[in-house]
């Protein structure tokens, strides 16, 4: 294992909004690095609150996924429930709310698997990946435009899930592999 080198982030000389939509703000950053080099980077400004992805596991050792429309790929994708953290919520509270909205279940137990970043070269966003167990029925109204298809998948068949043509989202794949790695090490 190598020693981590102390790195100082570059100095921001200028920060300018170059594009803005209802969902995204694009910034141009003029930067000066410690060696004197200057460059302009573009990034999508994150909202700062973060997001959650939940890996629900039933008492029968089944994973619960949802199939929902994804505008970026213009198709339906199979993945774990997810959503933004609302102001004032902890990641665990947001995860439980999203689980109730998307799957119709709450969880008595939430455990953090890992916090991950999304395309950190271009986007300032963090996602908390949590497992949810000790599930119970509870439905909250969500903000989805149509009902989500809820899919139960045997955890023992996790490798087949990786082969599903609509299970492609990197965060869901990472969450599955983190869960399997955690399960096999306990």
Backbone as a chain_set.jsonl record, in Angstrom:
{"seq": "XXXXXXXXXXXXXXXXXXXXXXXXXXXXXXXXXXXXXXXXXXXXXXXXXXXXXXXXXXXXXXXXXXXXXXXXXXXXXXXXXXXXXXXXXXXXXXXXXXXXXXXXXXXXXXXXXXXXXXXXXXXXXXXXXXXXXXXXXXXXXXXXXXXXXXXXXXXXXXXXXXXXXXXXXXXXXXXXXXXXXXXXXX", "coords": {"N": [[0.853, -1.172, 0.0], [0.521, 2.207, -0.821], [1.734, 5.331, 0.456], [-0.452, 8.045, 1.093], [-0.238, 10.949, -0.725], [0.02, 14.312, 0.322], [-2.202, 16.518, -1.012], [-2.996, 19.64, -2.356], [-5.885, 21.271, -3.247], [-6.465, 22.953, -6.409], [-6.322, 26.555, -6.805], [-9.245, 28.469, -7.074], [-9.772, 30.715, -9.482], [-11.775, 32.016, -10.851], [-15.295, 31.67, -11.028], [-17.96, 30.864, -12.921], [-21.337, 30.786, -13.94], [-22.388, 28.995, -16.675], [-24.477, 27.766, -17.952], [-27.905, 26.993, -17.338], [-30.595, 25.074, -16.162], [-33.825, 23.798, -15.273], [-33.072, 21.611, -13.772], [-30.237, 21.473, -13.735], [-27.144, 23.196, -13.125], [-24.508, 24.536, -14.796], [-21.139, 25.161, -14.344], [-18.246, 27.124, -15.09], [-14.973, 26.797, -14.177], [-12.128, 28.618, -13.514], [-8.953, 27.658, -12.927], [-5.95, 27.526, -10.903], [-3.219, 25.533, -10.583], [-0.997, 24.005, -8.134], [1.52, 23.923, -9.307], [1.567, 26.106, -10.914], [0.291, 25.91, -13.375], [-2.564, 26.753, -15.365], [-5.99, 26.139, -15.908], [-9.238, 25.667, -17.429], [-12.091, 24.241, -16.108], [-15.179, 22.495, -16.461], [-18.141, 21.941, -14.628], [-20.981, 20.258, -13.229], [-22.996, 21.703, -10.946], [-23.692, 20.422, -7.807], [-26.548, 19.722, -5.705], [-25.975, 19.576, -3.043], [-27.237, 18.249, -0.917], [-27.234, 15.525, -1.301], [-27.924, 12.044, -2.059], [-29.755, 8.939, -1.806], [-29.5, 5.368, -2.066], [-31.224, 2.393, -1.827], [-30.869, -0.909, -0.723], [-33.035, -3.192, -0.357], [-33.632, -6.059, 1.628], [-35.431, -8.936, 2.01], [-37.004, -11.001, 4.594], [-36.967, -13.498, 3.514], [-34.643, -13.579, 2.143], [-34.595, -12.158, -0.272], [-33.945, -9.739, -2.775], [-35.183, -6.469, -3.288], [-36.183, -4.706, -6.04], [-36.781, -1.992, -8.361], [-38.444, -1.246, -11.398], [-38.166, 1.338, -13.599], [-38.896, 4.225, -15.64], [-36.282, 5.815, -17.408], [-35.099, 8.814, -18.375], [-32.638, 9.577, -19.488], [-31.634, 7.367, -20.911], [-33.851, 6.728, -22.278], [-35.49, 4.478, -21.76], [-36.744, 1.659, -19.869], [-35.377, 0.815, -16.76], [-33.994, -1.585, -14.532], [-33.41, -1.422, -11.14], [-32.162, -0.522, -7.859], [-34.243, 1.039, -5.338], [-34.211, 4.629, -5.075], [-33.346, 8.065, -4.301], [-33.453, 11.657, -3.692], [-32.065, 13.3, -0.806], [-34.081, 14.964, 1.391], [-34.325, 18.383, 2.66], [-33.171, 18.63, 5.985], [-33.352, 15.92, 6.524], [-31.777, 12.855, 7.56], [-29.508, 10.539, 5.962], [-30.515, 7.956, 6.504], [-33.203, 8.442, 7.224], [-34.135, 9.541, 4.815], [-33.754, 7.335, 3.139], [-35.573, 5.495, 4.215], [-37.975, 6.853, 3.771], [-37.986, 7.017, 0.922], [-38.081, 4.288, 0.33], [-40.61, 3.611, 1.291], [-42.157, 5.196, -0.418], [-41.515, 4.204, -3.003], [-41.612, 1.395, -2.934], [-43.447, 0.615, -1.06], [-42.871, -0.267, 1.469], [-41.484, -0.07, 4.751], [-38.485, 0.119, 6.769], [-37.129, -1.392, 9.623], [-34.497, -1.601, 10.216], [-31.614, -0.033, 9.083], [-28.592, -0.03, 7.343], [-25.449, 1.315, 6.607], [-23.786, 0.837, 3.579], [-21.875, 2.042, 1.856], [-20.617, 5.278, 0.993], [-20.739, 6.883, -2.048], [-19.3, 8.659, -4.842], [-20.46, 10.44, -7.732], [-19.372, 10.514, -10.931], [-17.027, 12.294, -10.312], [-15.246, 14.04, -11.601], [-16.778, 15.759, -13.043], [-19.104, 16.322, -11.661], [-20.571, 17.279, -8.657], [-21.663, 15.328, -6.482], [-23.011, 13.192, -4.029], [-23.796, 9.855, -3.048], [-25.467, 7.871, -0.739], [-25.317, 4.535, -0.02], [-27.422, 2.171, 1.249], [-28.418, -0.704, 3.192], [-31.564, -2.246, 3.733], [-33.446, -3.82, 6.15], [-35.614, -6.031, 8.052], [-38.288, -5.482, 7.236], [-41.475, -3.83, 6.812], [-44.959, -3.329, 6.003], [-45.746, -0.18, 4.634], [-47.001, 2.604, 3.087], [-46.159, 5.508, 1.31], [-47.087, 8.43, -0.462], [-45.493, 9.08, -3.507], [-43.343, 10.848, -5.876], [-43.313, 9.902, -8.431], [-44.177, 9.653, -11.9], [-45.68, 7.526, -12.771], [-46.859, 4.315, -11.601], [-44.304, 2.32, -10.128], [-42.743, -0.689, -11.201], [-42.39, -3.301, -9.014], [-39.894, -5.569, -8.197], [-39.02, -8.715, -7.053], [-36.099, -10.425, -6.216], [-34.239, -13.347, -5.908], [-31.613, -13.364, -3.617], [-29.583, -15.23, -3.743], [-29.335, -15.628, -6.439], [-27.808, -13.591, -7.521], [-25.789, -13.292, -9.438], [-27.06, -13.83, -11.845], [-28.711, -11.631, -11.971], [-26.889, -9.648, -12.64], [-26.603, -10.233, -15.303], [-28.913, -9.419, -16.493], [-30.459, -7.59, -19.076], [-31.557, -5.044, -18.591], [-30.527, -4.212, -16.213], [-28.365, -2.148, -15.667], [-27.421, 0.181, -14.552], [-24.746, 1.823, -13.062], [-24.541, 2.507, -10.328], [-26.424, 0.837, -9.093], [-25.356, -1.658, -9.761], [-22.916, -1.48, -8.378], [-23.93, -1.285, -5.759], [-25.132, -3.815, -5.458], [-22.863, -5.507, -5.654], [-21.382, -4.571, -3.465], [-23.107, -5.342, -1.391], [-23.059, -8.169, -1.695], [-20.336, -8.659, -1.253], [-20.1, -7.778, 1.397], [-21.876, -9.566, 2.637], [-20.562, -11.998, 2.192], [-18.305, -11.743, 3.705], [-19.069, -11.844, 6.292]], "CA": [[0.0, 0.0, 0.0], [1.325, 3.417, -0.919], [1.4, 6.447, 1.331], [-1.224, 9.073, 0.411], [0.471, 12.225, -0.839], [-0.772, 15.48, 0.67], [-2.474, 17.314, -2.199], [-3.759, 20.861, -2.121], [-6.699, 21.557, -4.436], [-6.083, 24.183, -7.1], [-6.991, 27.803, -6.446], [-10.302, 28.885, -7.997], [-9.565, 32.11, -9.851], [-13.061, 32.548, -11.296], [-16.369, 30.68, -11.089], [-19.03, 31.507, -13.677], [-22.412, 29.927, -14.427], [-22.425, 29.06, -18.142], [-25.768, 27.243, -18.416], [-28.769, 26.633, -16.22], [-31.922, 24.564, -16.488], [-34.602, 23.508, -14.069], [-32.394, 20.563, -13.014], [-28.78, 21.535, -13.702], [-26.386, 24.432, -13.263], [-23.159, 24.246, -15.273], [-20.19, 26.199, -13.976], [-16.885, 27.108, -15.621], [-14.022, 27.145, -13.131], [-10.763, 28.929, -13.903], [-8.15, 27.109, -11.836], [-4.484, 27.568, -10.919], [-2.687, 24.405, -9.823], [0.164, 24.348, -7.298], [2.719, 24.082, -10.142], [1.394, 27.309, -11.707], [-0.548, 25.668, -14.558], [-3.944, 27.23, -15.284], [-6.925, 25.451, -16.791], [-10.655, 25.881, -17.168], [-12.873, 23.014, -15.982], [-16.623, 22.663, -16.328], [-18.766, 20.967, -13.742], [-22.389, 20.426, -12.879], [-23.072, 22.01, -9.521], [-24.595, 19.541, -7.058], [-27.464, 20.378, -4.785], [-25.369, 19.613, -1.722], [-27.895, 17.407, 0.085], [-26.917, 14.127, -1.546], [-28.987, 11.116, -2.426], [-29.674, 7.607, -1.203], [-29.938, 4.182, -2.789], [-31.564, 1.418, -0.808], [-30.862, -2.316, -1.109], [-33.904, -3.886, 0.585], [-33.492, -7.513, 1.681], [-36.565, -9.488, 2.761], [-36.679, -12.095, 5.518], [-36.753, -14.682, 2.665], [-33.385, -13.341, 1.448], [-34.84, -11.644, -1.619], [-33.668, -8.331, -3.006], [-36.32, -5.769, -3.88], [-35.766, -3.721, -7.031], [-37.879, -1.332, -9.089], [-38.224, -0.966, -12.826], [-38.738, 2.656, -13.84], [-38.47, 4.928, -16.845], [-35.091, 6.654, -17.274], [-35.087, 9.731, -19.518], [-31.313, 9.63, -20.096], [-31.498, 6.265, -21.864], [-35.177, 6.59, -22.888], [-36.004, 3.122, -21.618], [-37.002, 1.251, -18.491], [-34.22, 0.184, -16.138], [-34.177, -2.29, -13.273], [-32.401, -0.985, -10.184], [-32.61, -0.386, -6.476], [-34.926, 2.309, -5.063], [-33.274, 5.715, -4.801], [-33.919, 9.393, -4.334], [-32.72, 12.743, -3.043], [-32.251, 13.564, 0.617], [-34.801, 16.216, 1.579], [-33.744, 19.229, 3.709], [-33.427, 18.214, 7.36], [-33.338, 14.462, 6.667], [-30.541, 12.085, 7.555], [-29.577, 9.535, 4.898], [-31.389, 6.843, 6.923], [-34.592, 8.898, 7.114], [-34.445, 9.652, 3.387], [-33.837, 5.975, 2.596], [-36.83, 4.888, 4.659], [-39.051, 7.536, 3.05], [-37.968, 6.566, -0.472], [-38.518, 2.89, 0.314], [-42.071, 3.631, 1.459], [-42.745, 5.787, -1.617], [-41.281, 3.438, -4.229], [-41.853, -0.039, -2.783], [-44.558, 0.38, -0.136], [-42.359, -0.917, 2.674], [-40.536, 0.632, 5.596], [-37.457, -0.763, 7.32], [-36.755, -1.151, 11.017], [-33.039, -1.571, 10.288], [-30.867, 0.512, 7.945], [-27.14, -0.099, 7.54], [-24.7, 1.97, 5.527], [-22.803, 0.027, 2.854], [-20.788, 2.924, 1.416], [-20.959, 6.545, 0.343], [-20.014, 6.941, -3.321], [-19.452, 9.891, -5.621], [-20.922, 10.214, -9.085], [-18.59, 11.26, -11.919], [-16.475, 13.437, -9.579], [-14.545, 14.993, -12.464], [-17.736, 16.686, -13.647], [-20.347, 16.453, -10.923], [-20.388, 17.259, -7.213], [-22.822, 14.656, -5.905], [-22.724, 12.031, -3.199], [-24.911, 8.944, -2.822], [-25.325, 6.942, 0.374], [-25.921, 3.239, -0.325], [-27.805, 1.541, 2.511], [-29.257, -1.892, 3.162], [-32.775, -2.131, 4.545], [-33.934, -5.13, 6.583], [-36.74, -5.983, 8.991], [-39.243, -4.685, 6.465], [-42.885, -3.861, 7.202], [-45.752, -2.576, 5.02], [-46.131, 1.218, 4.843], [-46.989, 3.285, 1.801], [-46.208, 6.964, 1.244], [-47.224, 8.923, -1.832], [-44.225, 9.521, -4.076], [-43.412, 11.842, -6.94], [-43.151, 9.239, -9.716], [-45.309, 9.935, -12.792], [-46.445, 6.296, -12.972], [-46.456, 3.316, -10.604], [-43.087, 1.572, -10.436], [-42.848, -2.145, -11.109], [-41.566, -3.818, -7.924], [-39.374, -6.876, -8.588], [-38.334, -9.473, -6.007], [-35.056, -11.22, -6.849], [-33.5, -14.136, -4.902], [-30.231, -12.909, -3.424], [-28.699, -16.316, -4.173], [-29.197, -15.56, -7.896], [-27.288, -12.261, -7.8], [-24.993, -13.285, -10.674], [-28.001, -13.747, -12.963], [-29.168, -10.243, -12.018], [-25.872, -8.902, -13.389], [-26.77, -10.54, -16.733], [-30.172, -8.86, -16.999], [-30.146, -6.491, -20.002], [-31.999, -3.73, -18.106], [-29.853, -3.932, -14.939], [-27.097, -1.608, -16.165], [-27.0, 1.401, -13.876], [-23.519, 1.542, -12.324], [-24.738, 2.594, -8.871], [-27.114, -0.38, -8.669], [-24.381, -2.75, -9.862], [-21.998, -1.305, -7.249], [-24.66, -1.614, -4.527], [-25.264, -5.269, -5.411], [-21.558, -6.102, -5.359], [-21.056, -4.231, -2.074], [-23.924, -6.209, -0.539], [-22.548, -9.546, -1.775], [-19.033, -8.662, -0.591], [-20.361, -7.659, 2.835], [-22.504, -10.817, 3.074], [-19.614, -13.116, 2.163], [-17.241, -11.529, 4.691], [-19.594, -11.984, 7.659]], "C": [[0.893, 1.228, 0.0], [0.821, 4.482, 0.051], [0.641, 7.499, 0.531], [-0.46, 10.393, 0.462], [-0.474, 13.368, -0.473], [-0.964, 16.333, -0.572], [-3.352, 18.495, -1.829], [-4.572, 21.125, -3.379], [-6.248, 22.849, -5.101], [-6.888, 25.381, -6.609], [-8.043, 28.125, -7.513], [-10.128, 30.377, -8.248], [-10.875, 32.782, -10.249], [-14.05, 31.388, -11.371], [-17.549, 31.365, -11.752], [-20.056, 30.468, -14.118], [-22.503, 30.107, -15.937], [-23.727, 28.535, -18.721], [-26.587, 26.845, -17.199], [-30.101, 26.161, -16.769], [-32.659, 24.363, -15.176], [-33.861, 22.513, -13.163], [-30.907, 20.792, -12.799], [-28.264, 22.96, -13.803], [-24.97, 24.032, -13.658], [-22.282, 25.445, -14.959], [-18.886, 26.013, -14.742], [-15.977, 27.597, -14.503], [-12.671, 27.439, -13.762], [-9.879, 28.582, -12.717], [-6.664, 27.36, -12.039], [-3.994, 26.451, -9.994], [-1.416, 24.812, -9.1], [1.452, 24.519, -8.103], [2.618, 25.3, -11.074], [0.553, 27.137, -12.966], [-1.965, 26.177, -14.318], [-4.794, 26.496, -16.308], [-8.338, 25.881, -16.452], [-11.335, 24.506, -17.165], [-14.344, 23.395, -15.98], [-17.147, 21.579, -15.403], [-20.24, 21.28, -13.596], [-22.43, 20.614, -11.372], [-24.087, 21.069, -8.87], [-25.46, 20.337, -6.113], [-26.955, 20.429, -3.363], [-25.991, 18.688, -0.693], [-27.538, 15.941, -0.081], [-28.153, 13.312, -1.863], [-28.754, 9.785, -1.721], [-30.076, 6.552, -2.227], [-30.113, 3.104, -1.731], [-31.547, 0.022, -1.411], [-31.716, -3.061, -0.077], [-33.715, -5.398, 0.471], [-34.605, -8.057, 2.572], [-36.093, -10.58, 3.717], [-36.475, -13.407, 4.765], [-35.484, -14.547, 1.821], [-33.588, -13.006, -0.031], [-34.469, -10.164, -1.646], [-34.908, -7.71, -3.625], [-35.767, -4.66, -4.772], [-36.997, -3.065, -7.628], [-37.468, -1.168, -10.547], [-38.934, 0.349, -13.101], [-38.153, 3.277, -15.098], [-37.276, 5.829, -16.533], [-34.967, 7.516, -18.53], [-33.739, 9.745, -20.228], [-31.106, 8.56, -21.156], [-32.787, 6.023, -22.639], [-35.638, 5.132, -22.927], [-36.273, 2.853, -20.143], [-35.795, 0.482, -17.976], [-34.626, -0.457, -14.821], [-33.059, -1.853, -12.335], [-32.987, -0.904, -8.789], [-33.302, 0.961, -6.278], [-33.917, 3.386, -4.674], [-34.003, 7.051, -4.817], [-33.058, 10.394, -3.592], [-33.013, 12.796, -1.55], [-32.932, 14.918, 0.73], [-34.139, 17.051, 2.682], [-34.15, 18.735, 5.097], [-33.413, 16.713, 7.576], [-31.911, 13.936, 6.811], [-30.625, 11.113, 6.378], [-30.517, 8.371, 5.255], [-32.864, 7.227, 6.818], [-35.015, 9.007, 5.653], [-34.619, 8.275, 2.766], [-35.156, 5.323, 2.984], [-38.021, 5.534, 3.951], [-39.129, 7.058, 1.602], [-38.455, 5.124, -0.604], [-40.039, 2.797, 0.433], [-42.757, 4.181, 0.211], [-42.653, 4.864, -2.827], [-41.673, 1.973, -4.133], [-43.055, -0.334, -1.888], [-44.155, -0.37, 1.112], [-41.467, 0.056, 3.435], [-39.535, -0.374, 6.125], [-37.171, -0.384, 8.763], [-35.246, -1.018, 11.162], [-32.45, -1.058, 8.982], [-29.386, 0.441, 8.295], [-26.443, 0.516, 6.333], [-23.72, 0.979, 4.902], [-21.602, 0.879, 2.449], [-21.381, 4.22, 0.89], [-20.107, 6.625, -0.913], [-20.227, 8.307, -3.969], [-19.835, 9.511, -7.039], [-20.134, 11.102, -10.028], [-17.925, 12.484, -11.291], [-15.659, 14.414, -10.419], [-15.476, 16.079, -12.991], [-18.919, 17.058, -12.763], [-20.066, 16.345, -9.438], [-21.637, 16.655, -6.578], [-22.379, 13.413, -5.148], [-23.983, 11.177, -3.068], [-24.546, 8.004, -1.686], [-26.041, 5.656, -0.024], [-26.156, 2.529, 1.0], [-28.544, 0.233, 2.257], [-30.443, -1.646, 4.086], [-33.259, -3.548, 4.861], [-35.029, -4.932, 7.619], [-37.828, -5.086, 8.407], [-40.67, -4.865, 6.969], [-43.672, -3.019, 6.197], [-46.044, -1.144, 5.491], [-45.956, 1.95, 3.517], [-47.039, 4.793, 2.023], [-46.369, 7.354, -0.226], [-45.873, 9.448, -2.305], [-44.435, 10.535, -5.177], [-43.232, 11.226, -8.329], [-44.381, 9.496, -10.585], [-46.186, 8.718, -13.076], [-46.01, 5.292, -11.905], [-45.195, 2.573, -11.068], [-43.375, 0.082, -10.332], [-41.884, -2.616, -10.027], [-41.191, -5.256, -8.274], [-38.638, -7.495, -7.4], [-37.346, -10.416, -6.691], [-34.32, -12.019, -5.766], [-32.037, -13.687, -4.812], [-29.239, -13.968, -3.892], [-28.469, -16.315, -5.687], [-28.652, -14.197, -8.349], [-26.488, -12.211, -9.095], [-25.893, -13.208, -11.908], [-28.554, -12.33, -13.101], [-28.177, -9.391, -12.817], [-25.995, -9.121, -14.897], [-28.043, -9.956, -17.329], [-29.875, -7.648, -17.889], [-30.592, -5.117, -19.516], [-31.459, -3.403, -16.706], [-28.444, -3.424, -15.276], [-26.593, -0.4, -15.393], [-25.848, 1.097, -12.92], [-23.713, 1.586, -10.809], [-25.455, 1.359, -8.346], [-26.186, -1.588, -8.719], [-23.417, -2.674, -8.678], [-22.674, -1.7, -5.938], [-24.805, -3.125, -4.371], [-23.94, -5.917, -5.02], [-21.087, -5.77, -3.944], [-21.828, -5.123, -1.103], [-23.371, -7.626, -0.51], [-21.197, -9.645, -1.065], [-19.192, -8.606, 0.922], [-20.937, -8.952, 3.387], [-21.505, -11.958, 3.147], [-18.519, -12.959, 3.202], [-17.749, -11.649, 6.124], [-19.856, -13.409, 8.016]], "O": [[1.89, 1.289, 0.72], [-0.356, 4.521, 0.41], [1.035, 7.82, -0.59], [-0.091, 10.883, 1.529], [-1.627, 13.391, -0.904], [0.014, 16.825, -1.135], [-4.324, 18.361, -1.084], [-4.008, 21.198, -4.471], [-5.71, 23.738, -4.44], [-7.985, 25.236, -6.07], [-7.761, 28.06, -8.709], [-10.312, 31.197, -7.349], [-11.064, 33.975, -10.012], [-13.686, 30.269, -11.731], [-18.086, 32.336, -11.218], [-19.693, 29.399, -14.609], [-22.673, 31.223, -16.428], [-24.05, 28.83, -19.871], [-26.051, 26.421, -16.175], [-30.661, 26.744, -17.697], [-32.163, 24.718, -14.106], [-34.0, 22.559, -11.941], [-30.359, 20.354, -11.787], [-28.854, 23.812, -14.467], [-24.309, 23.28, -12.942], [-22.626, 26.587, -15.263], [-18.471, 24.886, -15.011], [-16.184, 28.676, -13.949], [-12.124, 26.596, -14.473], [-10.034, 29.142, -11.632], [-6.171, 27.404, -13.166], [-4.303, 26.422, -8.803], [-0.823, 25.845, -9.413], [2.381, 25.183, -7.643], [3.484, 25.501, -11.925], [0.141, 28.13, -13.566], [-2.503, 26.053, -13.218], [-4.363, 26.263, -17.437], [-8.615, 26.383, -15.363], [-11.173, 23.717, -18.096], [-14.711, 24.488, -15.548], [-16.656, 20.45, -15.399], [-20.684, 22.408, -13.81], [-21.949, 19.768, -10.619], [-25.215, 20.945, -9.346], [-25.148, 21.475, -5.764], [-27.435, 21.226, -2.558], [-25.35, 18.365, 0.307], [-27.539, 15.19, 0.895], [-29.269, 13.827, -1.924], [-27.703, 9.546, -1.126], [-30.877, 6.805, -3.126], [-29.266, 2.926, -0.857], [-32.128, -0.214, -2.471], [-31.204, -3.509, 0.95], [-33.646, -5.948, -0.629], [-34.711, -7.688, 3.741], [-34.947, -11.025, 3.661], [-35.876, -14.338, 5.305], [-35.277, -15.32, 0.886], [-32.871, -13.489, -0.907], [-34.656, -9.441, -0.668], [-35.606, -8.358, -4.405], [-35.0, -3.802, -4.333], [-38.12, -3.526, -7.425], [-36.294, -0.978, -10.866], [-40.138, 0.477, -12.876], [-37.072, 2.908, -15.556], [-37.262, 6.521, -15.515], [-34.753, 6.994, -19.624], [-33.691, 9.907, -21.448], [-30.476, 8.812, -22.183], [-32.815, 5.203, -23.556], [-36.1, 4.623, -23.948], [-36.056, 3.71, -19.287], [-35.259, -0.389, -18.661], [-35.481, 0.052, -14.095], [-31.885, -1.908, -12.702], [-34.166, -1.186, -8.576], [-32.983, 1.925, -6.974], [-32.905, 3.105, -4.032], [-35.135, 7.15, -5.29], [-32.069, 10.038, -2.951], [-34.082, 12.384, -1.098], [-32.419, 15.915, 0.222], [-33.464, 16.496, 3.549], [-35.323, 18.458, 5.351], [-33.46, 16.267, 8.723], [-30.967, 14.498, 6.256], [-31.714, 10.887, 5.85], [-31.232, 7.865, 4.39], [-33.683, 6.424, 6.372], [-36.124, 8.612, 5.294], [-35.524, 8.064, 1.958], [-35.787, 4.665, 2.157], [-38.969, 4.845, 3.574], [-40.209, 6.732, 1.111], [-39.165, 4.79, -1.553], [-40.673, 1.994, -0.251], [-43.817, 3.692, -0.179], [-43.609, 4.753, -3.594], [-42.032, 1.365, -5.141], [-43.62, -1.425, -1.956], [-44.979, -1.03, 1.746], [-40.786, 0.892, 2.842], [-39.709, -1.581, 5.954], [-36.993, 0.79, 9.088], [-34.762, -0.4, 12.11], [-32.748, -1.58, 7.908], [-28.977, 0.804, 9.398], [-26.812, 0.261, 5.186], [-22.923, 0.357, 5.604], [-20.454, 0.491, 2.669], [-22.51, 4.248, 0.402], [-18.889, 6.453, -0.852], [-21.198, 9.009, -3.684], [-19.566, 8.397, -7.49], [-20.22, 12.327, -9.935], [-18.223, 13.609, -11.692], [-15.407, 15.532, -9.969], [-15.036, 17.174, -13.34], [-19.656, 17.995, -13.07], [-19.391, 15.412, -9.003], [-22.554, 17.375, -6.184], [-21.485, 12.685, -5.58], [-25.094, 11.701, -2.987], [-23.464, 7.417, -1.667], [-27.233, 5.677, -0.331], [-25.226, 2.31, 1.775], [-29.213, 0.076, 1.235], [-30.337, -0.935, 5.085], [-33.455, -4.365, 3.962], [-35.332, -3.806, 8.013], [-38.225, -4.083, 8.999], [-41.027, -5.922, 7.489], [-43.118, -2.094, 5.602], [-46.526, -0.931, 6.603], [-44.886, 1.913, 2.909], [-47.843, 5.295, 2.81], [-45.846, 6.685, -1.117], [-45.193, 10.175, -1.58], [-45.544, 11.021, -5.395], [-43.022, 11.951, -9.301], [-45.5, 9.552, -10.075], [-47.307, 8.861, -13.564], [-44.911, 5.405, -11.363], [-45.048, 2.246, -12.246], [-44.153, -0.354, -9.483], [-40.684, -2.357, -10.115], [-42.056, -6.066, -8.607], [-37.747, -6.876, -6.817], [-37.707, -11.124, -7.632], [-33.827, -11.432, -4.803], [-31.326, -13.642, -5.816], [-28.163, -13.631, -4.387], [-27.518, -16.931, -6.168], [-28.995, -13.712, -9.427], [-26.504, -11.193, -9.785], [-25.525, -12.588, -12.906], [-28.833, -11.875, -14.211], [-28.583, -8.516, -13.581], [-25.542, -8.289, -15.683], [-28.231, -9.994, -18.545], [-29.113, -6.767, -17.489], [-30.059, -4.109, -19.981], [-31.886, -2.428, -16.088], [-27.464, -4.165, -15.184], [-25.443, 0.003, -15.568], [-25.961, 0.217, -12.067], [-23.114, 0.79, -10.086], [-25.129, 0.877, -7.261], [-26.219, -2.441, -7.832], [-23.133, -3.69, -8.044], [-22.068, -2.369, -5.101], [-24.62, -3.657, -3.277], [-23.907, -6.784, -4.147], [-20.459, -6.605, -3.293], [-21.273, -5.601, -0.114], [-23.228, -8.222, 0.558], [-20.944, -10.616, -0.351], [-18.491, -9.312, 1.648], [-20.55, -9.397, 4.468], [-21.578, -12.794, 4.048], [-17.864, -13.94, 3.554], [-16.964, -11.568, 7.069], [-20.298, -13.695, 9.128]]}, "num_chains": 1, "name": "protein.A"}
